[in-house]
Amino acid sequence: MRRVSEFLELSAAGPVATLTINRPAKRNAMSYEMWSAIPGLLEQVSADENVRVLVIRGGGHFSAGADIAEFSTLRRGPEGAAHYGEAVHNGERAIARLDKPTIAAISGFCVGGGCEIALACDIRVASSDARFGITPAKLGIVYNFTSTKALVDAVGPAWAKQILFSADLIDAATALRIGLVNEVVESLDARVKELSEQIAGRAQVSVRGAKKIINSITDGGHEDDFVRALYAEAASSADYAEGVTAFLEKRPPRF
């Protein structure tokens, strides 16, 4: 795996890859270049057969959002805004559509584009100091459809409206209560390591099948040939054979 952007670092330890947003001087604000680099980085993750889980993290802060300094240059005028918005959308969709489970490890500020990245992940684990917000109402921007849907799917329409209308920051306890995050923990690194390794150790035919079906459900899909194909694939897989054999032999499965 290689680094494609100056401020995005991709690494792997065993079956878990980590994409680190590393721009501390700007609280990990996302630039156009960084958004544009995400699809290529995620292609590497998808193509690496040794990787089973992707963790996305920051440092002291997950990400404070967009690099506002670019709004008067790259994002200037309707054409610039559309071009910039396409890069953001493509980066967010690359995360959301990755065929492997994703975990956002969130500390500090998770605002605007940072929250967009976190919502594109399958699971969000936050430290108690995390703060969340989506702030287009402070900038005269309309939040795009797919990211708005991800927010509504996570917290419901009433809280989505409050978050977007007010542009306020909410604390980790509130984020947990409304469903914006799965867990709030004191030891973020330890919990994310434990959870990512646990998922990596499960039957991947089951994990990836579940992700596809859940995504289909949230997109309004119904049981159809694609779902039945997933059932058939699982039933004839090496994972299924190992799972049944391990159960009968009363030992942990080795997937």
VMD Tcl script that draws the C-alpha trace (Angstrom):
set ca {
  {0.00 0.00 0.00}
  {1.21 3.52 -0.68}
  {0.44 7.09 0.29}
  {-1.32 8.96 -2.51}
  {-1.78 12.31 -0.72}
  {0.60 14.29 1.46}
  {-1.96 14.30 4.27}
  {-3.50 10.82 3.92}
  {-1.53 7.79 5.05}
  {-2.57 4.22 4.27}
  {-0.99 1.34 6.16}
  {-1.83 -2.24 7.09}
  {-1.15 -4.49 10.07}
  {-2.28 -8.03 9.32}
  {-5.90 -8.04 8.13}
  {-6.62 -4.47 9.29}
  {-5.77 -1.46 7.12}
  {-5.73 2.07 8.53}
  {-6.33 5.28 6.61}
  {-5.02 8.16 8.74}
  {-5.93 11.78 8.10}
  {-2.71 13.55 9.04}
  {-2.91 17.32 8.71}
  {-2.65 18.46 12.33}
  {-1.77 22.07 11.49}
  {-5.33 22.47 10.16}
  {-7.09 20.07 12.54}
  {-7.18 17.54 9.69}
  {-9.27 19.78 7.44}
  {-9.96 18.09 4.11}
  {-8.59 19.74 0.96}
  {-9.69 19.14 -2.62}
  {-6.52 17.09 -3.17}
  {-7.29 14.92 -0.15}
  {-10.87 14.23 -1.24}
  {-9.61 13.43 -4.74}
  {-7.08 10.93 -3.37}
  {-9.60 8.85 -1.40}
  {-10.99 6.74 -4.30}
  {-7.51 5.60 -5.33}
  {-6.61 4.69 -1.76}
  {-9.83 2.74 -1.31}
  {-9.14 0.85 -4.54}
  {-5.90 -0.37 -2.95}
  {-7.80 -1.54 0.12}
  {-10.39 -3.36 -1.99}
  {-7.75 -5.05 -4.14}
  {-5.61 -6.30 -1.23}
  {-6.89 -9.80 -0.42}
  {-5.05 -9.77 2.92}
  {-7.08 -6.80 4.19}
  {-10.45 -7.57 5.79}
  {-11.27 -4.35 7.66}
  {-10.50 -0.66 7.14}
  {-10.16 1.79 10.03}
  {-10.31 5.53 9.26}
  {-8.88 7.80 11.93}
  {-7.34 11.19 12.62}
  {-5.00 12.18 15.42}
  {-6.02 14.67 18.08}
  {-8.94 15.46 15.78}
  {-10.75 13.21 13.31}
  {-11.35 16.09 10.90}
  {-12.56 19.64 11.39}
  {-14.21 19.57 7.94}
  {-13.46 21.25 4.64}
  {-10.46 23.49 4.07}
  {-12.41 26.76 3.97}
  {-9.39 28.58 2.51}
  {-10.12 26.82 -0.80}
  {-13.69 28.13 -0.97}
  {-12.61 31.49 -2.38}
  {-10.38 29.85 -4.98}
  {-11.11 26.26 -6.07}
  {-14.75 26.39 -4.92}
  {-15.51 29.86 -6.28}
  {-18.67 30.29 -8.36}
  {-21.20 27.66 -9.48}
  {-18.75 25.76 -11.72}
  {-16.03 25.68 -9.08}
  {-18.54 24.60 -6.43}
  {-19.84 21.79 -8.66}
  {-16.32 20.57 -9.47}
  {-15.30 20.66 -5.81}
  {-18.54 19.01 -4.75}
  {-17.96 16.16 -7.20}
  {-14.59 15.38 -5.57}
  {-16.21 15.34 -2.12}
  {-19.04 13.13 -3.34}
  {-16.67 10.69 -5.05}
  {-14.53 10.42 -1.92}
  {-17.54 9.83 0.33}
  {-19.03 7.26 -2.07}
  {-15.71 5.39 -2.30}
  {-15.82 4.88 1.47}
  {-19.53 4.01 1.58}
  {-19.25 1.51 -1.29}
  {-16.09 -0.27 -0.15}
  {-16.78 -4.00 -0.16}
  {-15.08 -4.46 3.23}
  {-16.22 -3.31 6.69}
  {-15.14 0.19 7.73}
  {-14.76 1.66 11.22}
  {-14.38 5.37 11.98}
  {-12.21 5.96 15.07}
  {-13.26 9.44 16.16}
  {-11.56 11.81 18.56}
  {-11.73 15.59 18.87}
  {-13.55 17.51 16.16}
  {-15.62 15.54 13.65}
  {-17.27 18.35 11.75}
  {-18.61 18.97 8.25}
  {-16.63 16.87 5.81}
  {-15.18 14.95 8.75}
  {-18.67 13.92 9.81}
  {-19.39 13.08 6.17}
  {-16.46 10.63 6.19}
  {-17.53 9.14 9.52}
  {-21.11 8.64 8.34}
  {-19.83 6.87 5.22}
  {-18.24 4.25 7.49}
  {-20.15 1.20 8.66}
  {-19.35 1.64 12.37}
  {-18.41 4.74 14.36}
  {-16.52 4.51 17.67}
  {-15.83 7.78 19.48}
  {-13.74 8.94 22.39}
  {-15.50 10.90 25.11}
  {-13.89 14.16 23.93}
  {-15.35 13.90 20.40}
  {-17.51 16.74 19.09}
  {-19.77 16.45 16.06}
  {-21.42 18.90 13.71}
  {-22.47 19.47 10.11}
  {-22.26 23.16 9.34}
  {-23.36 24.08 5.78}
  {-25.88 26.50 7.33}
  {-22.91 28.61 8.47}
  {-21.57 28.78 4.90}
  {-24.63 29.09 2.67}
  {-24.19 25.56 1.30}
  {-26.82 22.87 0.76}
  {-25.59 19.50 2.02}
  {-25.67 16.89 -0.76}
  {-28.36 14.23 -1.03}
  {-26.39 11.04 -0.35}
  {-24.67 12.46 2.72}
  {-27.97 13.87 4.02}
  {-29.50 10.42 3.57}
  {-26.63 8.85 5.54}
  {-27.32 11.29 8.36}
  {-31.07 10.59 8.30}
  {-30.41 6.83 8.26}
  {-28.22 7.20 11.36}
  {-30.21 9.62 13.52}
  {-33.68 9.93 11.97}
  {-35.24 12.98 10.28}
  {-35.91 15.06 13.40}
  {-32.31 15.01 14.65}
  {-30.99 15.37 11.10}
  {-33.00 18.58 10.80}
  {-31.75 19.90 14.13}
  {-28.12 19.13 13.25}
  {-28.36 20.73 9.80}
  {-30.63 23.67 10.72}
  {-28.67 24.72 13.83}
  {-25.11 23.89 12.67}
  {-24.36 23.38 16.39}
  {-21.74 21.02 17.74}
  {-22.97 18.12 19.85}
  {-20.97 16.16 22.39}
  {-20.14 12.45 22.34}
  {-22.84 11.53 24.86}
  {-25.52 13.15 22.70}
  {-24.08 11.54 19.56}
  {-24.38 8.15 21.24}
  {-27.93 8.80 22.47}
  {-29.23 9.78 19.01}
  {-27.42 6.99 17.13}
  {-24.77 9.08 15.40}
  {-22.08 6.79 16.87}
  {-22.16 3.14 17.93}
  {-19.98 3.47 21.03}
  {-18.28 6.08 23.20}
  {-15.17 4.75 24.93}
  {-12.33 6.03 27.10}
  {-9.61 4.00 25.34}
  {-10.32 4.59 21.66}
  {-7.26 2.86 20.20}
  {-7.71 -0.27 22.31}
  {-11.41 -0.63 21.52}
  {-11.00 -0.04 17.78}
  {-8.16 -2.57 17.66}
  {-10.29 -5.11 19.51}
  {-13.36 -4.55 17.32}
  {-11.50 -4.49 13.99}
  {-9.62 -7.70 14.80}
  {-12.84 -9.36 15.96}
  {-14.58 -8.53 12.67}
  {-11.50 -9.58 10.67}
  {-11.66 -12.96 12.43}
  {-15.26 -13.69 11.46}
  {-16.43 -15.50 8.32}
  {-15.88 -12.93 5.61}
  {-18.56 -14.41 3.36}
  {-21.01 -13.60 6.18}
  {-19.61 -10.15 6.98}
  {-19.52 -8.93 3.39}
  {-22.88 -10.52 2.60}
  {-24.43 -8.73 5.58}
  {-22.95 -5.41 4.45}
  {-24.38 -5.78 0.95}
  {-27.83 -6.72 2.23}
  {-27.98 -3.94 4.84}
  {-26.89 -1.37 2.24}
  {-29.54 -2.67 -0.13}
  {-32.20 -2.34 2.58}
  {-31.25 1.27 3.37}
  {-31.35 2.02 -0.37}
  {-34.94 0.73 -0.51}
  {-34.16 -2.69 -1.96}
  {-36.00 -5.96 -1.39}
  {-35.01 -9.60 -1.39}
  {-34.23 -10.51 -4.99}
  {-31.87 -12.59 -7.11}
  {-28.78 -10.76 -5.84}
  {-29.64 -11.65 -2.23}
  {-30.41 -15.26 -3.11}
  {-27.04 -15.43 -4.88}
  {-25.38 -14.32 -1.64}
  {-27.16 -17.15 0.22}
  {-25.96 -19.67 -2.37}
  {-22.40 -18.33 -2.30}
  {-22.28 -18.66 1.49}
  {-23.70 -22.18 1.50}
  {-21.00 -23.40 -0.87}
  {-18.12 -21.43 0.69}
  {-15.05 -22.65 2.55}
  {-16.13 -20.39 5.43}
  {-19.40 -22.30 5.81}
  {-17.63 -25.66 5.73}
  {-15.12 -24.51 8.35}
  {-17.80 -22.94 10.56}
  {-19.90 -26.11 10.67}
  {-16.87 -28.37 11.15}
  {-15.52 -26.20 13.98}
  {-18.90 -26.19 15.71}
  {-19.18 -29.97 15.55}
  {-15.59 -30.37 16.74}
  {-16.19 -27.87 19.57}
  {-13.29 -25.58 18.59}
  {-12.97 -21.98 17.42}
  {-13.34 -21.64 13.64}
  {-10.32 -20.63 11.56}
  {-11.63 -18.38 8.81}
}
mol new
graphics top color blue
foreach p $ca { graphics top sphere $p radius 0.5 }
foreach p [lrange $ca 0 end-1] q [lrange $ca 1 end] { graphics top cylinder $p $q radius 0.2 }
display resetview
